[in-house]
Amino acid sequence: MLLILLALVVTSGAAGAAYYYLGGSQDATAKAAVKPPQDPIFVALEPFTVNLQPNGRNRFLHVAVTLKVSDTKSQSQLVQYMPEVRSRVLTTLSNRASDSLVTVEEKNLLATEILAVLNRPFAANLPSAAISSAMFTTFMLQ
């Protein structure tokens, strides 16, 4: 009886050790290999109010834009060049006709254009900011 009990304890210990080294260590390695996602970095621009291209009547657009950047270096670059950032966005917004901002697709196209304009370098020897998306947080067309 004592021999059976001793064999059962040794077998349980061996099974536990095998699980730890074979199965448990793979889970730990897999968890270590998965990096936690980075916190997003957002740069909110002050709201814009622009007159739109005339189509027989006066219309204006009031919009707030928030940019998502990849790193703090891009965030600092946007803050440093904020007057140029705002100028580029204002130019892009004011060159639109009011009837070209009605559908969701047209608004997405405008966000893509803003993203393209802002991803150009701000100076000749400066790399472009790593902006991954431009989002509208306010969008009012009157």
Residue pairs with C-beta under 8 A, 6 or more apart in sequence:
40 68
41 68
41 69
41 70
41 71
41 72
41 74
41 75
42 66
42 67
42 68
42 69
43 66
43 67
43 69
43 75
43 78
43 79
44 64
44 65
44 66
44 67
44 137
45 64
45 65
45 66
45 67
45 82
45 85
45 86
45 89
46 64
46 86
47 62
47 63
47 64
47 138
48 61
48 62
48 63
48 64
48 65
48 86
48 89
48 90
48 93
49 60
49 61
49 62
50 60
50 61
50 90
50 93
50 94
51 58
51 59
51 60
51 94
52 59
52 60
52 61
52 94
52 96
52 97
52 98
52 101
52 141
53 94
53 95
53 96
53 97
53 98
55 97
55 98
55 99
59 98
59 141
59 142
60 141
60 142
61 93
61 96
61 98
61 101
61 139
61 140
61 141
61 142
62 138
62 139
62 140
62 142
63 93
63 136
63 138
63 139
63 140
64 136
64 137
64 138
64 139
65 89
65 114
65 134
65 135
65 136
65 137
66 134
66 135
66 137
67 78
67 118
67 131
67 133
67 134
67 135
68 131
68 132
68 133
68 134
68 135
69 75
69 78
69 129
69 130
69 131
69 132
70 130
70 131
70 132
71 130
73 130
74 129
74 130
74 131
77 122
77 126
77 129
78 85
78 118
78 129
78 131
81 122
84 122
85 118
85 122
88 114
88 117
88 118
89 114
89 117
89 118
91 117
92 110
92 113
92 114
92 117
93 110
93 114
96 110
98 141
100 106
101 107
101 110
101 141
102 141
107 136
107 139
111 133
111 134
111 135
111 136
112 134
114 134
115 131
115 133
115 134
118 129
118 131
118 134
119 128
119 129
119 131
120 128
121 127
121 128
122 128
122 129
